[in-house]
Amino acid sequence: MYGTIESAALRQCVFCGKMAPRQLSRCPSCREALPDIRVYRSWGDGRVKVRRGLLYMLLAGVIYYFSSEYSPMPPPVPIPLIVTTYLSPFLFLCGLGLCIYGLYLRNRD
């Protein structure tokens, strides 16, 4: 029964556990008042994107540092030049874009 269109119009009573139509304010079985369902806006959505963007930017910096000649330790395998030239700056810019988008989401309303 769960997952069908019929179950979308029903909700479970918190007191007796039986299914009741969503538009009713009282359960037809136990006559208890059904609490209203409130949906709160999630404030963490923008923060998560900002944190993920900062993590991508840090990861790009670490990749660039260890794949280029700035690191005192040589890499154990040869790293192609495309990684330091294109891929790590691209990852950094993607992280920056994700940070800006997260800040936009936080300040939108």
Backbone bond lengths (Angstrom), bond angles and torsions (degrees), N, CA, C in turn:
res aa  C-N    CA-C-N  psi(-1)  N-CA   C-N-CA  omega(-1)  CA-C   N-CA-C  phi
1 M - - - 1.445 - - 1.522 111.00 -
2 Y 1.333 116.92 -28.77 1.452 118.86 -179.87 1.514 109.87 -73.72
3 G 1.334 116.05 142.34 1.439 120.95 177.79 1.514 114.24 91.91
4 T 1.329 118.23 -1.18 1.455 120.42 178.95 1.517 109.77 -95.46
5 I 1.311 115.10 171.61 1.468 120.47 179.01 1.521 110.46 -67.15
6 E 1.350 116.90 -33.83 1.462 120.43 179.60 1.522 111.73 -65.02
7 S 1.332 117.42 -36.35 1.454 119.76 -179.04 1.523 111.97 -74.51
8 A 1.341 118.12 -17.46 1.457 120.34 177.75 1.521 110.91 -70.50
9 A 1.328 117.47 -25.13 1.457 121.67 179.46 1.529 111.52 -89.65
10 L 1.318 117.39 -0.88 1.460 121.76 -178.51 1.522 110.28 -116.18
11 R 1.305 115.01 155.27 1.466 120.27 170.66 1.516 108.39 -140.05
12 Q 1.304 115.45 159.51 1.451 120.59 -175.51 1.517 110.49 -89.69
13 C 1.327 115.89 135.36 1.465 121.17 176.88 1.522 108.61 -70.76
14 V 1.314 116.55 135.00 1.467 120.04 -178.28 1.529 111.76 -78.60
15 F 1.316 117.72 -12.70 1.462 121.02 -177.01 1.525 111.83 -96.95
16 C 1.342 118.02 -50.06 1.466 120.17 -177.04 1.522 112.82 -104.66
17 G 1.330 118.89 -18.32 1.448 122.52 177.41 1.513 114.79 87.82
18 K 1.320 118.92 -1.33 1.457 121.05 179.84 1.529 109.58 -84.13
19 M 1.329 114.44 158.13 1.458 120.06 -179.08 1.527 109.85 -80.99
20 A 1.344 116.32 137.16 1.458 122.42 179.74 1.518 108.38 -132.34
21 P 1.325 118.22 149.76 1.467 119.44 176.82 1.526 111.44 -59.70
22 R 1.320 115.78 143.60 1.458 121.98 -174.08 1.522 113.01 -65.20
23 Q 1.324 118.45 -30.33 1.464 120.65 -175.51 1.529 112.93 -80.27
24 L 1.338 119.43 -12.16 1.462 120.83 179.77 1.518 110.94 -78.71
25 S 1.332 115.51 147.28 1.463 119.92 177.18 1.522 112.00 -96.94
26 R 1.352 117.19 -12.50 1.468 121.78 176.80 1.523 109.39 -128.10
27 C 1.310 116.06 145.63 1.459 121.77 178.02 1.535 109.14 -71.62
28 P 1.332 119.78 130.95 1.459 120.44 179.73 1.525 112.98 -70.43
29 S 1.331 118.69 -19.26 1.466 120.73 -178.49 1.519 112.42 -86.28
30 C 1.321 117.84 -52.02 1.470 121.01 -173.89 1.521 113.18 -106.63
31 R 1.299 118.77 -4.83 1.471 124.93 177.46 1.533 113.76 63.63
32 E 1.297 117.24 20.77 1.464 120.80 176.54 1.528 109.38 -87.21
33 A 1.328 116.03 150.63 1.463 120.57 179.18 1.527 109.26 -73.07
34 L 1.325 115.33 128.95 1.464 120.44 178.10 1.523 109.08 -84.13
35 P 1.323 118.24 130.48 1.475 119.98 -179.93 1.523 110.90 -69.42
36 D 1.320 115.34 147.85 1.454 120.75 176.38 1.518 109.62 -71.61
37 I 1.313 115.67 145.88 1.457 121.32 178.31 1.518 107.38 -97.13
38 R 1.312 116.12 118.42 1.454 121.13 179.14 1.513 109.13 -108.99
39 V 1.287 115.10 135.64 1.463 121.17 178.11 1.523 107.30 -106.69
40 Y 1.315 115.88 119.86 1.453 120.96 179.95 1.518 109.68 -97.36
41 R 1.287 115.12 147.70 1.458 120.64 178.12 1.521 109.29 -73.80
42 S 1.289 115.08 136.72 1.451 120.46 179.95 1.533 109.57 -84.55
43 W 1.324 116.18 119.00 1.460 120.26 178.80 1.518 111.50 -86.40
44 G 1.315 117.50 -12.80 1.456 120.17 -176.51 1.512 114.68 -80.52
45 D 1.337 118.30 -7.74 1.452 120.08 -175.93 1.524 111.58 -63.27
46 G 1.321 117.65 -47.18 1.459 120.67 178.90 1.515 112.07 -68.42
47 R 1.317 116.60 -37.30 1.471 120.10 -179.96 1.521 111.49 -65.31
48 V 1.328 115.91 -37.84 1.463 119.57 179.34 1.521 110.27 -64.59
49 K 1.310 117.00 -41.22 1.457 120.62 179.97 1.534 111.59 -68.03
50 V 1.322 117.12 -37.23 1.466 120.17 177.23 1.524 109.97 -64.70
51 R 1.332 116.94 -45.24 1.460 120.39 179.72 1.523 111.51 -63.36
52 R 1.327 116.24 -42.02 1.458 119.50 179.49 1.529 110.63 -65.74
53 G 1.319 117.17 -38.73 1.460 120.73 177.57 1.517 111.54 -63.80
54 L 1.337 116.62 -42.14 1.467 120.04 177.26 1.528 111.36 -64.13
55 L 1.328 116.08 -37.03 1.459 119.78 177.45 1.529 111.03 -65.37
56 Y 1.331 117.59 -41.12 1.462 120.70 177.50 1.527 110.71 -64.39
57 M 1.324 117.25 -39.56 1.461 120.21 178.85 1.529 111.04 -65.16
58 L 1.335 117.00 -41.41 1.460 120.84 177.13 1.524 110.82 -64.78
59 L 1.324 116.13 -42.05 1.460 120.07 178.54 1.522 111.17 -62.56
60 A 1.323 117.39 -40.46 1.463 120.63 177.95 1.524 110.76 -63.92
61 G 1.330 116.75 -39.84 1.462 119.50 177.92 1.513 112.57 -64.67
62 V 1.328 116.74 -41.03 1.469 120.53 179.10 1.524 110.51 -66.67
63 I 1.328 116.48 -42.93 1.467 119.68 178.10 1.524 110.65 -62.17
64 Y 1.318 116.94 -43.60 1.462 120.40 -179.95 1.524 111.16 -64.31
65 Y 1.329 116.73 -40.95 1.466 120.85 -177.91 1.530 110.69 -64.30
66 F 1.330 116.24 -48.06 1.464 118.46 -175.43 1.529 113.12 -81.11
67 S 1.320 118.55 -21.19 1.461 118.61 179.11 1.530 112.45 -89.20
68 S 1.311 117.25 -16.35 1.466 119.15 177.62 1.527 109.05 -95.05
69 E 1.319 116.99 -172.18 1.455 120.23 -176.89 1.521 113.33 -88.86
70 Y 1.323 119.22 10.87 1.465 121.60 -179.86 1.522 112.10 -77.83
71 S 1.297 117.00 -23.10 1.455 121.11 -176.10 1.531 110.67 -76.12
72 P 1.350 117.51 139.13 1.467 119.13 176.54 1.531 111.98 -72.40
73 M 1.346 117.26 -19.19 1.462 120.83 179.04 1.526 108.88 -99.56
74 P 1.303 117.99 127.06 1.475 118.80 176.43 1.531 109.27 -74.19
75 P 1.335 117.78 145.19 1.466 118.98 178.52 1.524 110.90 -68.50
76 P 1.330 117.88 148.48 1.473 119.58 -177.30 1.532 112.80 -70.97
77 V 1.323 116.88 -24.30 1.467 120.89 177.37 1.522 107.82 -123.36
78 P 1.311 118.07 149.57 1.464 118.60 177.78 1.531 110.67 -68.45
79 I 1.320 116.15 132.44 1.463 122.43 -178.75 1.521 107.67 -102.07
80 P 1.331 117.14 129.48 1.472 119.54 -178.58 1.530 111.52 -62.23
81 L 1.299 115.70 152.20 1.458 122.11 -178.62 1.533 112.10 -65.32
82 I 1.323 116.60 -24.35 1.470 120.49 -179.28 1.536 111.58 -63.99
83 V 1.330 116.43 -27.39 1.473 119.77 -179.47 1.524 110.30 -66.51
84 T 1.316 117.52 -47.43 1.460 119.68 -178.37 1.521 112.14 -78.95
85 T 1.326 117.16 -26.01 1.458 119.83 -177.03 1.521 112.34 -82.55
86 Y 1.340 116.87 -45.53 1.460 119.74 -172.00 1.529 114.95 -117.61
87 L 1.330 117.55 -45.06 1.456 119.70 -168.93 1.528 114.40 -73.17
88 S 1.313 118.06 -45.36 1.470 118.05 -179.94 1.536 112.07 -70.07
89 P 1.348 121.55 -38.57 1.471 118.21 172.57 1.528 112.90 -65.04
90 F 1.342 117.26 -33.23 1.463 120.26 176.53 1.522 110.66 -65.14
91 L 1.334 117.50 -42.48 1.467 120.98 177.04 1.523 110.84 -63.57
92 F 1.330 117.34 -39.17 1.459 120.81 177.12 1.530 111.00 -62.46
93 L 1.332 117.61 -45.03 1.466 120.95 -179.76 1.527 111.80 -67.58
94 C 1.327 117.01 -34.67 1.465 119.57 175.29 1.524 110.80 -64.99
95 G 1.315 117.36 -41.18 1.462 120.78 176.59 1.512 111.94 -65.02
96 L 1.326 117.23 -38.21 1.463 120.70 176.88 1.522 110.80 -64.93
97 G 1.322 116.40 -41.77 1.461 119.97 176.99 1.513 111.93 -63.63
98 L 1.329 117.80 -38.74 1.460 121.15 178.01 1.520 111.13 -66.75
99 C 1.334 117.92 -37.17 1.475 121.45 175.59 1.522 110.98 -63.21
100 I 1.308 116.70 -45.03 1.469 120.41 -179.70 1.522 110.29 -64.58
101 Y 1.336 117.03 -40.26 1.462 120.30 178.09 1.531 111.23 -65.30
102 G 1.332 117.44 -39.60 1.463 120.54 177.02 1.520 112.03 -64.40
103 L 1.329 116.66 -40.19 1.475 119.72 175.91 1.521 111.35 -65.00
104 Y 1.323 116.50 -37.11 1.465 120.34 176.00 1.533 110.87 -62.62
105 L 1.335 116.52 -43.16 1.472 120.17 179.48 1.525 111.56 -64.08
106 R 1.323 117.40 -37.94 1.466 120.40 -179.59 1.514 112.12 -69.52
107 N 1.344 117.43 -34.51 1.465 121.06 -175.60 1.519 113.36 -101.21
108 R 1.325 117.46 9.76 1.458 120.82 -175.71 1.515 112.45 -66.18
109 D 1.299 117.92 -43.41 1.480 119.49 -178.51 1.506 112.38 -109.55
